Amino acid sequence: MIRKVQTYIETNHLLTFDNPVIIGFSGGGDSVLLLYLLYRLGYKCIAAHCNFHLRGTESDRDEKFCRLFAEKYKIPFEKVDFNTPLHAAQKQISIEMAARELRYGWFETIRTKYDAQAIAVAHHEDDSIETMLLNMMRGTGIRGLCGIRPKNGTIIRPLRCVNRKEIIQYLEEQHIEYMTDSSNLSDEYTRNFIRLRLLPLMEQVNPSVRQALARTSENLADAEYIYSQTIRQAKVLLTELRDNGRIHLSIEKLMQQPAPQTILYELLKDYGFSRSISKDIFRALTGETGKIFHAAESEYKLLKDRDELIIFRSDHKITEKYQINETTDWQHLPISLSAKTVAVNDSFRIDRSPFIATFDYDKIIFPLTLRKWQPGDWFIPFGMKGRQKLSDYFSNHKISLPEKEETWILCSNQEIIWIIGKRTDNRFRIDSQTKTALVINFSPKNCIY
């Protein structure tokens, strides 16, 4: 057993002998074996015990056992008490999920305290099989069918190579005491139902079903690696991050990919789009332009814009406003603006860049207001006489929704003088009577949206 676990640790590069390792130590047979083996192998172990206070005196019994076990082998011991039902109620999650959140959050705190290289938990081969079946019943992709990985970030699982029967057999042979969690004998929880009822029924069909499922999980892990490589390559090929922070995805290139609907989902899920929303987006690829989709789990939106999909955040406040006095330092603004006054004489020239706006200083009333555009806004575009709604201006110039939402407006006495970076208002233009110009410069690359 010791050699088998050591080989598994080395093969999967789980541990070194340098820094300590935090051991999730419940007192059950799995965690007892994990702590015992790593201690015997010479790793610097820290036993970390969580008392969730879910089983009355049994929880306190387990804590006492863990403390005495650690003292016996002179292993540093850490423990914490949790009000698990209260946490579950506050977060509106299940008891199981609450215990998981509390446990791993505290483990990470202890890992930081000891500058530990990893957090070792006692998941084994049977746990991986149960996870595989649980994910299959819930509906999962290829990743969910791979079971539990030997390593996930700082979480490692050195016992992933052994099963529950081997664990109990070794403990009994070595006369190593452990605690039995009575809740593991109940089929109240879904995982226990799989362990105590579903798997025994499957063994009636195939007595070696556990080994078969373990082999399948290993084979799928290799396939998942190839799958992930394909997704990473597709992300590089299909997406482009622009300076404005928006992600552009080529529809034409997407449709040239194998299984484009699956690739689309894999690209979008990182931004909070669910599989069902991803399917709706895929069906809309050949539809009309301008349709907006909202991510269910984030602030991201997606715009179907002609031949591409545009992913953007919509987290600004439409009521956000900034006042600019005549003597104000413009550095406090959310976008990079600077201003100067210039005498208008024979040598004066107007810069035609869309990022530089020139106004008749005497027509401007301070303080100026910087804000986002709002429905109902209107202005008189430079060179024209009639007023135009900003919504019509955006539509006529084919300005997309994300670009509209990022557009800032500069106002004087509540009247728009500049759609920043796009068009000034004709009422504030330089004319033959102008003596002084107000020149405002916009640096779009320094915008904060």
N, C-alpha and C positions, 0 to 999 in steps of 0.2 A: 504493500500500500504506500509506504513512504517513498519508495523509488518511483512508483507510478505517478504520484503527485509531483515529485520533484522534476521528473521528465516533462510533465505537462507544463509546469511553471517555466521551465527553460525553453521549451518549444514555442510557447506563446509569449515569451519575453514579459512575464508578469511582474517579477520582482528581482531586485538585486540585494546584496547583503550590506548596502551602505546605510540608507535611512531607515527609520522604523516603519512598521506597517500597522495600521489600525485594524483590529479584528472585531467585526460585529458579533458579539458574544451573548446569545440569549440563554444559554444553558441547555438547549436541546442537543440531541445527538450530533446533528450536522455541524453546529458551531463549536461544540466541544472537540470534535475530531479536527476541525479546521485549526483551532488554536493549538491543540496538542501537536499536530503534525508540523506546523510552521515553527513552533517552539523547538521541536526535536531537530528540525532541519537547520536551526541556527539563525533564523531571522529575528530581528528585534521587534518583539510584539507588544502592542498596547491593547488590552482587552477593554472593549467599550460596550456597556450594557444599558439598554433602555428599559425602564419600568413603565409600561403603558397603563398600569392599574386597571386592567380590563377583566382580570380573573380573580379578584379578591386576594385571599391569603396565598393562592397559588402563585400570583405575581411576586409577592414578597418572598416566598420560598425560593423562587428561581433567582432572585437578586442575591439572596444569602448564599446560595450554592455557587453562583458565579464569582462572588467575592472570595469565598474560601478556596475555590479552585485556582484562582489567580494567585492567591497568597501561597498556596502549596508549591507552585512552580516559580514563585518570585517574579511574576509578570505584573507590570504596572496596570492598575485597574481604574477605569473611569465609569461613572454611572450618572444617569439623569432620570428625573421623574417627569412624566407627561400627563396632562389632563386630556386624554385623547378624545373622549366624547365631546368636550367643550370645543376643541379645535375642529372636529368634524361638523359640529353645528354651526360654528362661525363661518366656515368655508363652504358649507352646504355640500359636503362630500361624504362618501362612505367612511365607516370606521377603518376599513382596510387602507383606503387611500390616505386618510388622515395619519395613520400610524406610519405609513411609508414616507410621507412628507416630513414628519417630525424626525423620524429615524435618520434619513439621509441628510437632512439639514444639520442635525447635531453631529453626525459622523464627520461632515466636512469641517465643522468648527474644531473638532478634536484633531483632525488631520493637520489643520493649519497650526494649531497649538504646538504640536510635536514636530512640525515640519516633516510629516510622514510622506512616504513616496506613494502610498495607495491605501485604499479602504478595501479590505478583503471580506467578502460575504460568503455564506456557506451554501449557495445554490449548487446543486449537483445535477447529474444527468436526468434523473426523474423530474426534477423541477423544470428542466428545459423542455422535456416531452410534454408536461402538463401545460406549459406556456404555449407551446406550438398548437396543441389541441384547443386551448382556450381562444387563441387568436383566430384559429380556423373557424370556430363556431360564431365568433363575432363578425367575421368577414375581414380579411386582411390581404395585404400584398405579399410579395416574396419575402420581405424582411421579417414579417411576423411569423413566417413558417420556418425561420432559421432557429427558433427557440431562443435561449439565453446565450449571449456571447461570452467568451472567456474574459473579455475586457471591454469596458465602456467608460472612456475618460479615466478618472482616478479609481473607478470601481473595478475590482478584479474578482474572479471566481475560480480559485485554485482547485476546487472539488468538482468542477464541471466534467471531469473525466471519470468519475465514479458514481455508482448508483446507490440508492438508499439501502438496499440489501447488503451491499459490500460495506457500507458505513457501519451499520448495526453489528454485522458479523465481526468486524475488526474491533469495535469497542468492547464487545463481549469477550473476545479472545484475549484482549489486553487488560480485561477487568477494569475498564475505565467507566466511572459512573457518569450518568447524564440525567437530565430531567425530561419528563414527558409532558407535553402541552396537551391538556384535555381537549382543547378546541380543535386539535388536529384529528381527533377521533370522531368528530361530527361532520356531517355532510351539509351543514348549514351554508357554508360559503361555497362559491362556484368551484374554486380550485380543489377544495376537499371533495366535492361531488365527483370531479373528474378522477381524482386519485382513488377514492374509495368505491366508486360504483361504475364509472364509465370504463376505465382501463381494465378492471377485472372482467367485464363483459367482452371487451375486445380480445382479451387473452383466451377467451373460450373459442374464438374464431381462429386466432393465431397465437399460440403460447409464447412466441418470440416477438410479439408485437412491439414491445418496448425497444428491443434492439433494432428492429426494422425502422421504427420511427426515429431513433437516434441516427441511424445511417442516412435516412432521408434528410434529416435536418442538416447533417454535415455536407451532403451533396448540394443542398439548396444554398448553404453558406457560400460555396464556391460560385454557384450560379449568381448569387446576389452580388458578389464582388464584381463579376463581369457586367452585370446590370448597372451597378453604381458607376462603373467606369464609363459606360455608354451615356448615362445621364450627365455626368460631368462634361464629357465631350460635347454633348448636345447643348449644354448651357453656354459653353464658350462660342459655339457656332451660331446659335440662334438669338442670343441676347446681347444687348449693347447698353451700357450705362452711360447716359449723357451727363453733361456738366450740371444740368438742372436737377440731377438726382433721380430722374425718371428712367425706368427700364423699358427698352423697346425690344419687341420680339417679332421677328419676321414670320408672317403667316405662310408665305411661299416656301421658305426654307423648312418650316415646321412640317408642312404637308409632304415634303420629300423624305421625311424620316420614317423608319419602320415604326409601326404602332404610334402614330402621332398623338392620339388622344392620351395614351399613357404618359408619353414624354411631356405633354402639356401639363398634366396633373403634377408630375414630379417637379417641374419648373415652378409651378404656381404655389405649391403647398408651403414653400419656405416663406411666402408672404401672407399666409393665413387663409388661403382659399381651400375649401373642402373639396372632396372628390365630386360631390353632387354639383357644386357650383362650377367646377372645372368642366364637367360634362356639358352644362348649359353654355359655357363659353365656347366649347368646341363646336357645338351645334350652331352657334351664332357666327362662326368664321365666314360663312358664305352669305350671311345676311347683310342688312343695311348697316352703314357706318354710324358711329355715334352712340352705340349702346354702352351703358355703364353697368359694371358688376361690382358688388361690394363683398369684400372678404368677411367671413363670419367671425374670424378670430384675430383680427388686427384692424388697423386704420387704413389699410391699403384699399385702393380701388383699381379697377382695370377698365380701360377704354378700348373698344374695338374701333380703330381709326383707319379706314380704307384698307391698306395692305399690311398693317401691323397691329399688334396689341401693345398698349402702353400701360405700364404698372406705375402707380404713383401714390403718394400719401396725401391724405386730406385731413390734416390736423391743425390747420390755422383757424383762428376765430374771425368770423366775418365782421365782428364789431371792434376788432383791434384797431386802435388809432394812435397816432403819434403827432404831437404838436411840435412845430419848428418855428421858434422865434427868430427875429432878424439877427440876433446875436448868439443864437444857439450853436453849440458844437454839434455838428451833424453825425458824430460818431455813435450817438445813442440809438440810431435807427436800426431796424432789422435788415436793411439792405444798404449797400455801399453807395451813398450819395455825397457829393461835395458841391459847393456853390461859390461863385465869385461875381462881383459886379465889374462891368467893363464900360468905359466911355464909348459912346457911339460917334465915330468920326469918319473921315474919308477912308481911313485904313481899316476900319472895322469890317470883318467878314463873319458870316454866320456859318457855323459848322453844321453840315447836313447829316451827320451821323445820327442814327436813331437813339443812340445812347447819350446824346448831348442835346439839351433843350435850351432854347434862347427865348427870353421873354422881355417885354417892355417893363422895366423895373417899376415905373410909376403906375402901371396897371395892376400891380401885385399888392395885395393886402396881407400883412402878417398878423397873426401867426399862420403859417401854412399847415395843412393837415395831410399826413400820409396815412392811407388806409387801403383796404382791399375794395375791389369794385363790388357794387351791390345791384340787385335787380332794380330797374327804374332809373338808373344813372344815365345821363345823357351829356353830350358835349357838342361843340361845333368844330368838326375836324379842320385842321389847318388847310387853308386854301379854299374852303367852302363857306357858304352863308347860312345854310339850314342846319338845324340841330339833328343829331342822330343818337339813337339809343346805343349804349355800349354793347348790349346783347346783339344788336344788328351789325355793329361794327365787327365784333368777334366772328359772327357768322359769315359775313361777306369776305373776311380775310382768312376764312378756314382755320381759325384758331381753336385748337382742341380744348376739351374741358379741363384737363390738368393744367394746361398753359393759362387758361382763364383764371383758374383758382389760384395760380401763383402770381397773377398780375396785380401790381400795386398802382394806386391812383394818387396823384398829388393835387390838392385842392387849395384854392384861395377864396376865403370868405364863402365856403361851402360850394364853390363852383370849380369844376374840374379844369385844371390847366394843362395836365399832362397824363396820358396813359403811359406810364413809365416804360421806356424802351420801345414805344410803338408810335404814338402820334400826340402832337400838342394841340391845344385849342386855339382856334383862329382869333378869338377875342383878345388874346394876350400877346399877339405877335408884334414883332418889331415893325414900325412904320416910319414915315417921313418925319414925324414929330418926336420920335424917340431920342432921348438924350443919354440915357443909361440903360444898359442891358443886364439882366440877371441871367447868368449862364450856369446851368446845373448839369453836373456830370454823373452818369450812372455806370457803375462797374458791375456787370451782371455775374461775373465769375465769383464774386464775393458775397452773393446773396445767401441769406439764411432763411430757408423755407420750413 
